[in-house]
């Protein structure tokens, strides 16, 4: 069975959503579920612990040898790398495809008004 994992990293938090083939949501987790509060939620350690928790939850749900397609909605950084490291923790979940879905800039920010002389 194929699973889809979406990783969204915001300014203060990390969200991981697991979907099945019919786009039914199986899990939604963030580091707050594991007891991380405040600025500790955005650390790579919290991201790795979140990945481990998700992999163990998937194994307990019966997805023992599943192929995972991972997509993240933010730039590839330490947080995404740590979540992927945590997902590999069980060694029974295999990565099928790894995607990045990063938004394209439209024209940039508006430039500042010229200073008066």
Z-matrix of the N, CA and C atoms (Angstrom, degrees):
N
C 1 1.452
C 2 1.519 1 109.24
N 3 1.317 2 115.80 1 143.52
C 4 1.450 3 121.24 2 -178.47
C 5 1.523 4 110.03 3 -102.18
N 6 1.314 5 116.13 4 136.52
C 7 1.459 6 122.69 5 177.65
C 8 1.518 7 108.87 6 -119.28
N 9 1.318 8 116.04 7 150.65
C 10 1.459 9 122.29 8 177.41
C 11 1.518 10 108.44 9 -116.28
N 12 1.329 11 116.55 10 129.28
C 13 1.461 12 122.13 11 -179.52
C 14 1.512 13 108.29 12 -117.25
N 15 1.334 14 116.92 13 123.94
C 16 1.457 15 122.68 14 176.58
C 17 1.519 16 108.42 15 -108.89
N 18 1.323 17 116.65 16 128.62
C 19 1.463 18 121.91 17 179.14
C 20 1.521 19 107.54 18 -114.58
N 21 1.312 20 116.28 19 121.54
C 22 1.460 21 120.77 20 177.79
C 23 1.518 22 108.14 21 -121.21
N 24 1.306 23 115.73 22 121.15
C 25 1.444 24 121.59 23 -178.92
C 26 1.521 25 108.70 24 -110.59
N 27 1.338 26 117.09 25 114.26
C 28 1.457 27 121.67 26 179.14
C 29 1.511 28 109.51 27 -100.32
N 30 1.312 29 116.77 28 -170.61
C 31 1.467 30 120.32 29 -177.26
C 32 1.522 31 111.13 30 -65.10
N 33 1.334 32 117.05 31 -42.16
C 34 1.460 33 120.23 32 -174.66
C 35 1.516 34 115.12 33 -114.29
N 36 1.331 35 118.69 34 -1.24
C 37 1.450 36 118.86 35 -171.26
C 38 1.525 37 110.92 36 -151.50
N 39 1.314 38 115.48 37 169.61
C 40 1.461 39 123.15 38 176.46
C 41 1.525 40 106.49 39 -130.33
N 42 1.323 41 116.81 40 133.80
C 43 1.455 42 121.12 41 176.79
C 44 1.518 43 108.61 42 -122.21
N 45 1.330 44 116.27 43 134.43
C 46 1.463 45 121.94 44 176.53
C 47 1.523 46 107.15 45 -124.76
N 48 1.331 47 115.67 46 124.83
C 49 1.460 48 122.31 47 -178.55
C 50 1.521 49 107.87 48 -119.01
N 51 1.324 50 116.85 49 130.86
C 52 1.469 51 121.77 50 178.60
C 53 1.525 52 108.16 51 -112.15
N 54 1.343 53 115.77 52 126.36
C 55 1.463 54 122.81 53 179.99
C 56 1.519 55 109.40 54 -118.75
N 57 1.329 56 116.79 55 154.69
C 58 1.460 57 119.46 56 173.39
C 59 1.524 58 109.24 57 -97.07
N 60 1.339 59 117.39 58 -169.73
C 61 1.465 60 120.95 59 -174.85
C 62 1.523 61 113.23 60 -65.82
N 63 1.318 62 117.09 61 -27.40
C 64 1.464 63 120.39 62 -179.97
C 65 1.522 64 112.26 63 -95.00
N 66 1.329 65 117.52 64 18.81
C 67 1.470 66 125.16 65 179.57
C 68 1.523 67 113.11 66 60.43
N 69 1.323 68 116.81 67 30.75
C 70 1.462 69 121.29 68 173.54
C 71 1.527 70 107.50 69 -89.44
N 72 1.317 71 116.58 70 132.14
C 73 1.460 72 121.25 71 -177.44
C 74 1.521 73 109.30 72 -74.20
N 75 1.340 74 115.47 73 124.23
C 76 1.463 75 120.50 74 178.21
C 77 1.521 76 111.07 75 -97.82
N 78 1.319 77 117.13 76 -42.46
C 79 1.469 78 121.99 77 -178.08
C 80 1.519 79 110.04 78 -142.86
N 81 1.301 80 116.04 79 143.65
C 82 1.464 81 122.77 80 166.90
C 83 1.516 82 105.52 81 -133.19
N 84 1.310 83 116.14 82 121.00
C 85 1.471 84 119.56 83 -178.14
C 86 1.517 85 110.07 84 -135.73
N 87 1.317 86 114.70 85 154.09
C 88 1.462 87 122.96 86 171.60
C 89 1.529 88 106.83 87 -143.04
N 90 1.317 89 118.62 88 164.38
C 91 1.467 90 119.71 89 -178.45
C 92 1.523 91 114.54 90 -62.02
N 93 1.331 92 117.97 91 -17.79
C 94 1.460 93 120.45 92 176.60
C 95 1.515 94 112.12 93 -63.38
N 96 1.335 95 117.64 94 -27.99
C 97 1.466 96 121.84 95 177.93
C 98 1.523 97 110.38 96 -65.77
N 99 1.335 98 116.27 97 -31.63
C 100 1.461 99 120.73 98 -178.15
C 101 1.525 100 113.48 99 -87.15
N 102 1.322 101 117.52 100 -0.53
C 103 1.455 102 120.77 101 177.37
C 104 1.510 103 114.51 102 101.17
N 105 1.325 104 118.50 103 4.17
C 106 1.460 105 120.48 104 177.33
C 107 1.529 106 108.45 105 -79.69
N 108 1.325 107 116.48 106 133.65
C 109 1.460 108 120.77 107 -179.14
C 110 1.519 109 110.02 108 -128.23
N 111 1.312 110 114.58 109 156.21
C 112 1.462 111 120.73 110 174.90
C 113 1.525 112 112.85 111 65.51
N 114 1.317 113 115.54 112 -136.54
C 115 1.466 114 120.59 113 -176.69
C 116 1.521 115 112.55 114 -74.98
N 117 1.328 116 118.02 115 -11.73
C 118 1.475 117 120.57 116 179.24
C 119 1.521 118 111.85 117 -71.35
N 120 1.340 119 117.66 118 -16.47
C 121 1.461 120 120.80 119 -179.48
C 122 1.527 121 112.09 120 -68.55
N 123 1.304 122 118.53 121 -23.95
C 124 1.465 123 122.02 122 -174.21
C 125 1.529 124 112.55 123 -97.22
N 126 1.320 125 118.99 124 6.01
C 127 1.455 126 121.43 125 -177.43
C 128 1.529 127 111.24 126 -81.37
N 129 1.340 128 117.39 127 154.84
C 130 1.463 129 119.86 128 176.27
C 131 1.531 130 113.13 129 -61.44
N 132 1.326 131 117.50 130 -30.66
C 133 1.458 132 120.21 131 178.11
C 134 1.527 133 110.66 132 -64.29
N 135 1.324 134 116.83 133 -43.05
C 136 1.464 135 120.41 134 178.05
C 137 1.530 136 110.75 135 -65.54
N 138 1.321 137 116.84 136 -35.71
C 139 1.465 138 120.54 137 179.11
C 140 1.522 139 111.03 138 -67.09
N 141 1.331 140 117.04 139 -40.87
C 142 1.464 141 120.03 140 178.73
C 143 1.528 142 110.98 141 -67.78
N 144 1.325 143 116.74 142 -40.67
C 145 1.465 144 120.21 143 177.20
C 146 1.524 145 110.80 144 -63.36
N 147 1.316 146 116.69 145 -35.96
C 148 1.465 147 120.93 146 176.95
C 149 1.527 148 111.15 147 -66.16
N 150 1.326 149 117.36 148 -42.68
C 151 1.462 150 120.87 149 177.12
C 152 1.516 151 112.14 150 -62.12
N 153 1.331 152 116.74 151 -41.14
C 154 1.468 153 120.72 152 177.54
C 155 1.523 154 111.27 153 -63.81
N 156 1.322 155 116.58 154 -43.01
C 157 1.465 156 120.84 155 -179.68
C 158 1.529 157 110.62 156 -62.73
N 159 1.317 158 116.66 157 -40.78
C 160 1.464 159 120.01 158 179.65
C 161 1.521 160 110.65 159 -67.07
N 162 1.336 161 117.52 160 -42.70
C 163 1.471 162 119.07 161 179.77
C 164 1.524 163 111.12 162 -64.01
N 165 1.327 164 117.79 163 -39.47
C 166 1.464 165 120.47 164 178.06
C 167 1.532 166 111.24 165 -68.58
N 168 1.338 167 117.45 166 -37.23
C 169 1.464 168 120.48 167 177.36
C 170 1.523 169 111.27 168 -65.38
N 171 1.330 170 116.86 169 -39.18
C 172 1.468 171 119.98 170 178.63
C 173 1.528 172 111.08 171 -65.93
N 174 1.328 173 116.27 172 -38.60
C 175 1.466 174 119.04 173 177.45
C 176 1.522 175 111.31 174 -66.44
N 177 1.331 176 116.76 175 -38.13
C 178 1.464 177 119.08 176 179.14
C 179 1.531 178 111.95 177 -71.61
N 180 1.345 179 117.53 178 -22.37
C 181 1.461 180 121.24 179 176.61
C 182 1.530 181 111.82 180 -81.44
N 183 1.332 182 117.46 181 -8.01
C 184 1.454 183 120.06 182 176.74
C 185 1.512 184 115.13 183 104.81
N 186 1.324 185 118.63 184 5.82
C 187 1.460 186 121.60 185 177.73
C 188 1.528 187 108.34 186 -90.77
N 189 1.330 188 116.54 187 73.51
C 190 1.463 189 119.77 188 -172.49
C 191 1.519 190 112.73 189 -77.51
N 192 1.322 191 118.52 190 -44.59
C 193 1.459 192 120.13 191 178.02
C 194 1.519 193 108.26 192 -122.66
N 195 1.301 194 115.74 193 80.53
C 196 1.455 195 121.39 194 -177.31
C 197 1.514 196 110.44 195 -112.61
N 198 1.313 197 114.99 196 152.32
C 199 1.454 198 121.15 197 174.29
C 200 1.524 199 108.12 198 -101.17
N 201 1.318 200 114.65 199 134.78
C 202 1.453 201 120.77 200 -173.30
C 203 1.525 202 109.18 201 -114.87
N 204 1.327 203 115.46 202 134.34
C 205 1.458 204 121.40 203 170.34
C 206 1.524 205 106.73 204 -107.70
N 207 1.328 206 116.62 205 117.53
C 208 1.457 207 122.25 206 -174.26
C 209 1.521 208 109.43 207 -103.79
N 210 1.329 209 116.54 208 132.51
C 211 1.453 210 122.80 209 175.30
C 212 1.515 211 107.90 210 -132.60
N 213 1.309 212 117.02 211 133.40
C 214 1.462 213 119.08 212 175.37
C 215 1.504 214 109.20 213 -119.56
N 216 1.334 215 114.46 214 148.11
C 217 1.452 216 122.16 215 -172.30
C 218 1.521 217 112.02 216 -107.39
N 219 1.316 218 117.98 217 24.14
C 220 1.456 219 122.49 218 179.84
C 221 1.525 220 107.58 219 -144.81
N 222 1.316 221 118.70 220 170.09
C 223 1.472 222 119.15 221 177.94
C 224 1.525 223 111.56 222 -61.06
N 225 1.331 224 116.44 223 149.24
C 226 1.462 225 121.01 224 179.79
C 227 1.521 226 108.28 225 -71.70
N 228 1.314 227 116.94 226 116.09
C 229 1.460 228 121.60 227 -177.44
C 230 1.527 229 108.96 228 -140.95
N 231 1.317 230 116.42 229 -167.40
C 232 1.469 231 120.92 230 -178.18
C 233 1.526 232 112.25 231 -60.75
N 234 1.317 233 116.20 232 -34.02
C 235 1.462 234 120.44 233 -176.89
C 236 1.528 235 110.76 234 -66.37
N 237 1.317 236 116.82 235 -48.74
C 238 1.471 237 120.92 236 -179.35
C 239 1.521 238 109.99 237 -64.98
N 240 1.325 239 116.25 238 -41.00
C 241 1.468 240 121.11 239 178.33
C 242 1.527 241 110.43 240 -61.05
N 243 1.316 242 117.57 241 -39.83
C 244 1.460 243 120.87 242 -179.69
C 245 1.525 244 111.97 243 -69.88
N 246 1.333 245 117.11 244 -37.22
C 247 1.467 246 119.47 245 176.81
C 248 1.527 247 110.00 246 -64.04
N 249 1.336 248 117.07 247 -42.54
C 250 1.464 249 120.70 248 178.14
C 251 1.529 250 111.10 249 -63.22
N 252 1.324 251 116.10 250 -38.59
C 253 1.467 252 120.24 251 177.61
C 254 1.529 253 111.01 252 -64.07
N 255 1.321 254 116.52 253 -39.53
C 256 1.463 255 120.48 254 177.71
C 257 1.518 256 112.49 255 -68.97
N 258 1.345 257 117.22 256 -35.46
C 259 1.464 258 119.96 257 178.52
C 260 1.525 259 111.89 258 -67.51
N 261 1.333 260 117.30 259 -28.48
C 262 1.464 261 120.80 260 178.27
C 263 1.523 262 112.24 261 -78.07
N 264 1.315 263 117.37 262 -1.60
C 265 1.455 264 122.77 263 -173.38
C 266 1.532 265 112.61 264 -58.73
N 267 1.320 266 118.01 265 -39.98
C 268 1.464 267 120.71 266 -173.98
C 269 1.523 268 112.73 267 -77.26
N 270 1.323 269 119.26 268 -21.77
C 271 1.467 270 125.86 269 -179.82
C 272 1.525 271 113.74 270 65.94
N 273 1.322 272 118.43 271 1.82
C 274 1.460 273 120.53 272 177.00
C 275 1.530 274 111.40 273 -105.82
N 276 1.319 275 116.39 274 -14.17
C 277 1.456 276 120.94 275 176.51
C 278 1.523 277 107.95 276 -93.97
N 279 1.309 278 116.67 277 128.33
C 280 1.458 279 121.04 278 -175.30
C 281 1.520 280 109.87 279 -111.56
N 282 1.333 281 116.04 280 137.27
C 283 1.456 282 120.77 281 177.03
C 284 1.519 283 109.39 282 -80.12
N 285 1.304 284 115.98 283 123.30
C 286 1.459 285 121.73 284 178.55
C 287 1.517 286 110.12 285 -92.66
N 288 1.313 287 116.62 286 -44.74
C 289 1.454 288 122.00 287 -176.00
C 290 1.519 289 108.42 288 -149.27
N 291 1.321 290 116.89 289 140.85
C 292 1.455 291 121.74 290 178.41
C 293 1.523 292 107.39 291 -125.58
N 294 1.345 293 116.64 292 118.74
C 295 1.462 294 122.43 293 -175.86
C 296 1.519 295 110.77 294 -119.12
N 297 1.320 296 115.44 295 157.55
C 298 1.456 297 122.02 296 168.76
C 299 1.515 298 107.27 297 -122.60
N 300 1.307 299 117.08 298 125.19
C 301 1.460 300 121.14 299 177.13
C 302 1.519 301 107.48 300 -115.40
N 303 1.321 302 115.48 301 85.17
C 304 1.454 303 121.52 302 -176.17
C 305 1.526 304 108.13 303 -102.09
N 306 1.309 305 116.41 304 136.22
C 307 1.454 306 120.16 305 -178.81
C 308 1.530 307 110.49 306 -69.28
N 309 1.318 308 115.17 307 146.75
C 310 1.460 309 121.69 308 -179.77
C 311 1.518 310 108.20 309 -92.91
N 312 1.317 311 116.11 310 134.96
C 313 1.462 312 119.21 311 -179.63
C 314 1.526 313 109.71 312 -67.70
N 315 1.299 314 116.88 313 144.10
C 316 1.457 315 121.01 314 -174.75
C 317 1.516 316 111.58 315 -87.06
N 318 1.292 317 120.13 316 -45.70
C 319 1.456 318 122.18 317 175.67
C 320 1.516 319 109.91 318 -165.16
N 321 1.288 320 117.04 319 6.55
C 322 1.453 321 120.66 320 179.70
C 323 1.520 322 111.88 321 86.54
N 324 1.315 323 114.51 322 179.85
C 325 1.454 324 120.53 323 179.72
C 326 1.532 325 110.16 324 -79.69
N 327 1.292 326 115.25 325 159.91
C 328 1.454 327 121.13 326 178.39
C 329 1.526 328 108.99 327 -71.85
N 330 1.319 329 117.07 328 137.14
C 331 1.455 330 119.89 329 -177.59
C 332 1.531 331 109.69 330 -76.40
N 333 1.318 332 116.73 331 156.64
C 334 1.447 333 121.17 332 -178.41
C 335 1.518 334 110.97 333 -71.17
N 336 1.296 335 114.21 334 151.96
C 337 1.456 336 120.45 335 177.17
C 338 1.528 337 108.96 336 -68.52
N 339 1.317 338 117.10 337 141.65
C 340 1.463 339 120.80 338 -178.93
C 341 1.527 340 110.51 339 -65.50
N 342 1.321 341 114.70 340 142.85
C 343 1.461 342 120.09 341 -178.70
C 344 1.515 343 110.50 342 -72.30
N 345 1.333 344 115.00 343 139.90
C 346 1.453 345 119.73 344 179.30
C 347 1.520 346 110.91 345 -74.43
N 348 1.327 347 116.26 346 143.75
C 349 1.485 348 118.72 347 -179.88
C 350 1.474 349 112.90 348 -104.91
